[in-house]
Amino acid sequence: MLTKKTLIQNVILLAAASMIGCSGPGPKQETNSLTVVDGYPTQSLWVREFIDYYIPEVDKRLAATGNHQIKWNQAWGGQIVKTRNVLPGIQKGLGDIGVVTTVFHQDKVPIQAIAYVTPFVTTDPELVARTVDQIAEKFPEMREAWEKYDQVYLTNMVVLDSYQLFSKEPIIGLSDLEGLKINGAGTNLRYLHGLGSAGVAGSLVTYFQNINTGVVDAAMLWPEAAISFKMHEVAPYMLQADMGTVNSKAITVNKRAWNKLPAEVQQVLSETAIDYRDHVAKLAVSEGIESLKMYQDNGGKLFVMSTEERDQWAKNMPNIAKEWADGLEEKELPGHEILKFYMDTMRAKGQKISRHWDRE
């Protein structure tokens, strides 16, 4: 028979063994490697916030369960792909996840151009970003376009409050635009039709040099980018025309890399992308206000276009939205339905619309 002392000793031994078992190593945390790419440098708002917000937020959410972690390989500023080659780079697997500048690829992902083809409609980045993702949910053709290039679409991004015009010499009104050479990216070059200006294709990383060397007289960009790229040094005049905000970026993942990820990691990447979208849109507004002040503090001069001239600018243009929608219809895509959905949303939100592109 066990004595009382022996029973107590056994209980102690069992408790100790239980504690040892509990303190032993748990399930091993799985590490997933992802290479993130963009051709733009780290001073670009969206790249900076991918580093400072998206990556840490994904890491934090994965750490909450402790099942998975990501080893990030960051390749910015053209280390792996140039600005215009992020989409094909991710398609080829040169990067696993990245920020695609969609304005360069409107032949491949044409629905992404919705805000570009409807200028002078809104300067609300959050509204545009949310509406474009609503389009992605309502019209599966938008995601399917990315799938053709072996990519999974997570979200779009609006990184600017509104396109403005920055120039070497003062531009006060529409008549001053005649005869000028103006840098732009893709579709926004169409904004110049009917004004007597010549559009010259470029990107943020080329605008400074192009104006400085006289290749162009002005460039269409936004105040935050103007400060980040020191445009005040070569283009000390800004015409506030409020051409509008656009969804110029998309976060996508290489499909093969995506399919290898655990469901939990996929969910965190997707959910955090939406929060990152909203975070950047808010910054586009606040930093736009601050950047405009900094531009002026650095000697920049501001001219505000009248509402009448802004409306006239919109009316002078060809109806690029209708042309865009017609082009989608030719490809058996619901272009006019998408355009109406977008414009109906803008009208419902009380935006100051200079031209109702879908009603002509």
C-alpha positions as CSV (number, residue, x, y, z in Angstrom):
1,M,0.0,0.0,0.0
2,L,1.2,3.5,-0.9
3,T,2.0,5.7,2.0
4,K,0.7,9.2,2.3
5,K,4.3,10.4,1.7
6,T,4.6,8.3,-1.5
7,L,1.3,9.6,-2.8
8,I,2.4,13.2,-2.3
9,Q,5.7,12.5,-4.1
10,N,3.9,10.9,-7.1
11,V,1.5,13.8,-7.4
12,I,4.5,16.2,-7.4
13,L,6.3,14.1,-10.1
14,L,3.1,14.0,-12.3
15,A,2.7,17.8,-12.0
16,A,6.3,18.4,-12.9
17,A,6.0,16.1,-15.9
18,S,2.9,17.9,-17.0
19,M,4.7,21.3,-16.7
20,I,7.6,20.0,-18.7
21,G,5.3,18.8,-21.4
22,C,3.5,22.2,-21.6
23,S,6.7,24.1,-21.8
24,G,8.2,22.1,-24.5
25,P,8.3,23.3,-28.1
26,G,4.9,23.8,-29.8
27,P,4.2,23.5,-33.5
28,K,6.9,24.9,-35.6
29,Q,6.1,28.3,-37.2
30,E,6.0,28.1,-40.9
31,T,8.1,30.7,-42.9
32,N,7.0,31.9,-46.3
33,S,9.3,33.9,-48.5
34,L,7.9,36.7,-50.6
35,T,9.7,39.1,-52.9
36,V,8.0,42.5,-53.2
37,V,8.8,44.7,-56.2
38,D,8.1,48.1,-57.7
39,G,10.2,50.2,-60.1
40,Y,9.6,53.4,-58.1
41,P,12.0,54.5,-55.3
42,T,11.3,54.5,-51.6
43,Q,10.4,58.2,-51.5
44,S,7.3,57.4,-53.4
45,L,4.3,57.6,-51.0
46,W,2.9,54.1,-51.8
47,V,6.4,52.4,-51.6
48,R,7.2,54.2,-48.3
49,E,3.9,53.1,-46.8
50,F,4.2,49.5,-48.1
51,I,7.4,49.4,-46.1
52,D,6.2,51.3,-43.1
53,Y,2.5,50.1,-42.9
54,Y,1.7,47.1,-45.1
55,I,4.6,44.8,-44.2
56,P,4.6,45.5,-40.4
57,E,0.8,45.1,-40.3
58,V,0.9,41.8,-42.1
59,D,3.6,40.6,-39.8
60,K,1.7,41.7,-36.7
61,R,-1.5,39.9,-37.8
62,L,0.3,36.7,-38.5
63,A,2.2,36.9,-35.2
64,A,-1.2,37.1,-33.4
65,T,-1.8,33.4,-34.2
66,G,1.9,32.4,-34.4
67,N,1.3,29.9,-37.2
68,H,3.1,31.6,-40.0
69,Q,5.6,34.3,-40.8
70,I,6.8,36.0,-43.9
71,K,10.4,36.6,-44.9
72,W,10.3,39.7,-47.0
73,N,12.7,40.4,-49.8
74,Q,12.2,44.0,-50.8
75,A,13.3,45.2,-54.2
76,W,12.4,48.8,-54.9
77,G,13.6,51.5,-57.3
78,G,14.2,49.2,-60.3
79,Q,16.4,46.7,-58.4
80,I,14.5,43.9,-60.2
81,V,11.9,45.6,-62.4
82,K,11.6,49.1,-63.9
83,T,8.4,51.3,-63.4
84,R,6.7,50.0,-66.6
85,N,7.7,46.4,-66.1
86,V,6.1,45.4,-62.8
87,L,3.2,43.7,-64.3
88,P,5.2,41.4,-66.7
89,G,7.8,41.0,-63.9
90,I,5.3,39.6,-61.5
91,Q,3.8,37.5,-64.3
92,K,7.3,36.0,-64.9
93,G,7.8,35.4,-61.2
94,L,10.6,38.0,-60.9
95,G,8.5,39.2,-57.9
96,D,5.9,37.5,-55.8
97,I,3.9,40.6,-54.8
98,G,4.1,44.1,-56.1
99,V,2.6,47.5,-56.9
100,V,1.6,47.7,-60.5
101,T,1.2,51.1,-62.0
102,T,-1.9,50.3,-64.0
103,V,-1.8,53.4,-66.2
104,F,1.0,51.8,-68.1
105,H,-1.0,48.7,-68.9
106,Q,-4.5,49.8,-70.0
107,D,-4.3,47.5,-72.9
108,K,-4.0,44.5,-70.6
109,V,-6.2,45.6,-67.7
110,P,-8.5,48.2,-69.3
111,I,-11.2,48.3,-66.6
112,Q,-8.5,49.8,-64.2
113,A,-8.7,53.0,-66.3
114,I,-12.2,54.0,-65.2
115,A,-11.1,57.1,-63.2
116,Y,-8.5,58.1,-65.8
117,V,-11.2,58.3,-68.5
118,T,-13.5,60.3,-66.3
119,P,-11.5,63.4,-65.4
120,F,-13.0,66.5,-63.7
121,V,-15.4,64.3,-61.7
122,T,-13.9,63.9,-58.2
123,T,-10.9,64.7,-56.1
124,D,-11.8,62.2,-53.3
125,P,-9.2,59.4,-53.2
126,E,-11.0,57.3,-50.7
127,L,-14.2,57.4,-52.7
128,V,-12.5,56.4,-55.9
129,A,-10.5,53.6,-54.3
130,R,-13.6,52.1,-52.6
131,T,-15.7,52.4,-55.8
132,V,-13.1,50.7,-58.0
133,D,-13.0,47.7,-55.6
134,Q,-16.8,47.7,-55.7
135,I,-16.4,47.4,-59.5
136,A,-14.0,44.5,-59.0
137,E,-16.7,42.7,-56.8
138,K,-19.6,43.5,-59.1
139,F,-17.9,42.8,-62.4
140,P,-15.8,39.6,-62.4
141,E,-14.2,40.7,-65.7
142,M,-11.9,43.0,-63.8
143,R,-10.2,40.2,-61.8
144,E,-10.2,37.9,-64.8
145,A,-8.1,40.4,-66.7
146,W,-5.3,40.0,-64.1
147,E,-5.7,36.2,-64.1
148,K,-4.7,36.2,-67.8
149,Y,-1.3,37.5,-66.7
150,D,-1.0,34.9,-63.9
151,Q,-1.8,37.4,-61.1
152,V,-4.2,37.6,-58.2
153,Y,-5.7,41.1,-57.7
154,L,-5.8,42.2,-54.1
155,T,-6.9,45.8,-54.4
156,N,-6.5,49.1,-56.3
157,M,-4.8,52.2,-54.9
158,V,-5.3,55.9,-55.2
159,V,-2.0,57.7,-54.2
160,L,-2.9,61.2,-55.2
161,D,-5.5,63.8,-54.3
162,S,-5.8,65.4,-57.8
163,Y,-3.7,65.9,-60.9
164,Q,-2.5,69.5,-61.3
165,L,-0.2,71.2,-63.8
166,F,3.4,72.1,-62.8
167,S,5.3,74.3,-65.3
168,K,8.5,76.2,-65.9
169,E,6.6,79.4,-66.8
170,P,3.2,80.7,-65.4
171,I,0.1,79.1,-66.7
172,I,-3.0,80.9,-65.6
173,G,-5.8,79.8,-68.0
174,L,-6.6,77.6,-70.9
175,S,-5.2,80.0,-73.5
176,D,-1.7,79.7,-71.9
177,L,-1.6,76.0,-72.7
178,E,-1.5,76.5,-76.5
179,G,1.8,75.4,-78.0
180,L,3.2,73.8,-74.8
181,K,4.8,70.3,-74.5
182,I,3.4,68.6,-71.4
183,N,4.5,65.4,-69.7
184,G,1.8,62.9,-68.6
185,A,1.4,59.2,-68.1
186,G,-0.9,57.3,-70.5
187,T,-4.5,58.2,-70.7
188,N,-4.1,61.6,-69.1
189,L,-2.3,62.8,-72.2
190,R,-5.8,62.8,-73.8
191,Y,-6.8,65.6,-71.4
192,L,-4.8,67.9,-73.6
193,H,-6.7,67.3,-76.8
194,G,-8.4,70.4,-78.1
195,L,-6.1,72.7,-76.1
196,G,-3.3,73.1,-78.7
197,S,-0.8,71.3,-76.4
198,A,1.4,68.4,-77.3
199,G,1.3,65.5,-74.8
200,V,4.7,63.7,-74.1
201,A,4.6,60.3,-72.4
202,G,6.7,60.1,-69.3
203,S,6.6,59.1,-65.6
204,L,7.4,60.6,-62.2
205,V,11.0,59.6,-62.4
206,T,11.5,61.5,-65.7
207,Y,9.5,64.7,-65.2
208,F,12.2,66.6,-63.4
209,Q,14.9,66.0,-66.0
210,N,12.5,66.6,-68.9
211,I,11.5,70.0,-67.6
212,N,15.0,70.9,-66.5
213,T,16.5,70.1,-70.0
214,G,13.6,71.7,-71.9
215,V,12.2,68.5,-73.4
216,V,8.8,69.6,-72.0
217,D,7.4,72.8,-70.6
218,A,5.2,71.3,-67.9
219,A,4.0,68.1,-66.4
220,M,0.7,66.7,-65.0
221,L,1.2,65.4,-61.5
222,W,0.1,66.1,-57.9
223,P,1.5,68.2,-55.0
224,E,2.8,65.3,-52.9
225,A,4.8,63.9,-55.8
226,A,6.0,67.4,-56.7
227,I,7.6,67.7,-53.3
228,S,8.9,64.2,-53.2
229,F,10.6,64.7,-56.6
230,K,11.6,68.4,-55.9
231,M,9.7,69.7,-58.9
232,H,9.7,73.2,-57.4
233,E,13.3,73.5,-58.4
234,V,12.4,73.3,-62.1
235,A,8.7,73.9,-62.2
236,P,8.0,76.8,-59.8
237,Y,4.4,77.4,-61.1
238,M,1.3,75.3,-60.4
239,L,-2.1,75.6,-62.1
240,Q,-4.7,74.2,-59.7
241,A,-7.1,72.8,-62.3
242,D,-8.3,69.9,-60.2
243,M,-8.3,67.4,-63.1
244,G,-9.2,64.7,-60.6
245,T,-7.9,61.8,-58.6
246,V,-7.3,58.3,-60.2
247,N,-6.7,54.7,-59.2
248,S,-3.2,54.5,-60.7
249,K,-1.9,51.4,-58.8
250,A,-2.9,47.8,-58.0
251,I,-1.5,45.3,-55.5
252,T,-1.2,41.9,-57.2
253,V,0.4,38.6,-56.4
254,N,2.0,36.1,-58.7
255,K,-0.6,33.3,-59.0
256,R,1.8,30.5,-58.6
257,A,3.3,32.1,-55.5
258,W,-0.3,32.7,-54.2
259,N,-1.4,29.1,-54.6
260,K,1.6,28.0,-52.5
261,L,0.6,30.2,-49.5
262,P,-1.5,28.8,-46.6
263,A,-5.1,30.1,-46.5
264,E,-4.4,32.1,-43.3
265,V,-1.5,34.0,-45.0
266,Q,-3.7,34.6,-48.1
267,Q,-6.4,36.0,-45.9
268,V,-4.1,38.3,-44.0
269,L,-2.5,39.6,-47.2
270,S,-5.9,40.3,-48.7
271,E,-7.5,42.0,-45.7
272,T,-4.4,44.1,-45.0
273,A,-4.3,45.2,-48.6
274,I,-7.7,46.8,-48.2
275,D,-6.6,48.6,-45.0
276,Y,-3.5,49.7,-46.8
277,R,-5.6,51.0,-49.6
278,D,-7.6,53.2,-47.2
279,H,-4.5,54.2,-45.3
280,V,-2.8,55.5,-48.4
281,A,-5.9,57.2,-49.7
282,K,-6.2,59.2,-46.4
283,L,-2.5,60.1,-46.6
284,A,-3.0,61.3,-50.2
285,V,-5.4,63.9,-48.9
286,S,-3.5,65.0,-45.8
287,E,-0.1,65.0,-47.5
288,G,-1.5,66.7,-50.5
289,I,-2.5,69.7,-48.3
290,E,0.8,69.7,-46.5
291,S,2.8,69.4,-49.8
292,L,0.9,72.3,-51.4
293,K,2.0,74.4,-48.5
294,M,5.6,73.1,-48.8
295,Y,5.6,73.8,-52.5
296,Q,4.7,77.4,-51.8
297,D,7.2,77.7,-48.9
298,N,9.9,76.6,-51.4
299,G,9.0,79.4,-53.7
300,G,6.3,77.8,-55.8
301,K,3.6,80.1,-57.1
302,L,0.0,78.9,-57.3
303,F,-2.7,79.9,-59.8
304,V,-6.3,78.6,-59.3
305,M,-8.3,77.9,-62.4
306,S,-11.8,79.2,-62.3
307,T,-14.8,76.8,-62.2
308,E,-15.9,78.1,-65.6
309,E,-12.5,77.4,-67.3
310,R,-12.3,74.0,-65.6
311,D,-15.8,73.1,-67.0
312,Q,-14.7,74.4,-70.4
313,W,-11.6,72.2,-70.3
314,A,-13.7,69.2,-69.7
315,K,-16.1,70.1,-72.5
316,N,-13.3,70.7,-74.9
317,M,-12.1,67.1,-74.6
318,P,-13.3,64.3,-76.7
319,N,-15.5,61.9,-74.7
320,I,-12.7,59.6,-73.8
321,A,-15.0,57.7,-71.3
322,K,-17.5,56.8,-74.1
323,E,-14.6,55.8,-76.4
324,W,-13.2,53.6,-73.5
325,A,-16.6,52.0,-72.9
326,D,-17.2,51.4,-76.6
327,G,-13.7,49.7,-76.7
328,L,-14.6,47.4,-73.9
329,E,-17.9,46.5,-75.5
330,E,-16.0,45.5,-78.6
331,K,-14.1,43.0,-76.4
332,E,-17.5,41.8,-75.0
333,L,-16.9,43.5,-71.7
334,P,-19.7,45.6,-70.0
335,G,-18.0,49.0,-70.6
336,H,-21.1,51.1,-70.5
337,E,-22.6,49.4,-67.5
338,I,-19.3,49.9,-65.6
339,L,-19.1,53.5,-66.6
340,K,-22.7,54.1,-65.5
341,F,-22.1,52.4,-62.2
342,Y,-19.0,54.6,-61.5
343,M,-20.7,57.8,-62.5
344,D,-23.9,57.0,-60.6
345,T,-21.8,56.4,-57.5
346,M,-20.1,59.8,-58.0
347,R,-23.4,61.5,-58.4
348,A,-24.8,59.8,-55.3
349,K,-21.9,61.1,-53.3
350,G,-22.4,64.7,-54.4
351,Q,-19.2,65.2,-56.3
352,K,-18.7,68.4,-58.3
353,I,-18.9,66.9,-61.8
354,S,-17.9,69.1,-64.7
355,R,-19.0,66.6,-67.3
356,H,-21.4,63.6,-67.1
357,W,-19.4,61.3,-69.3
358,D,-22.0,58.6,-69.4
359,R,-24.9,60.7,-70.5
360,E,-23.8,61.8,-73.9
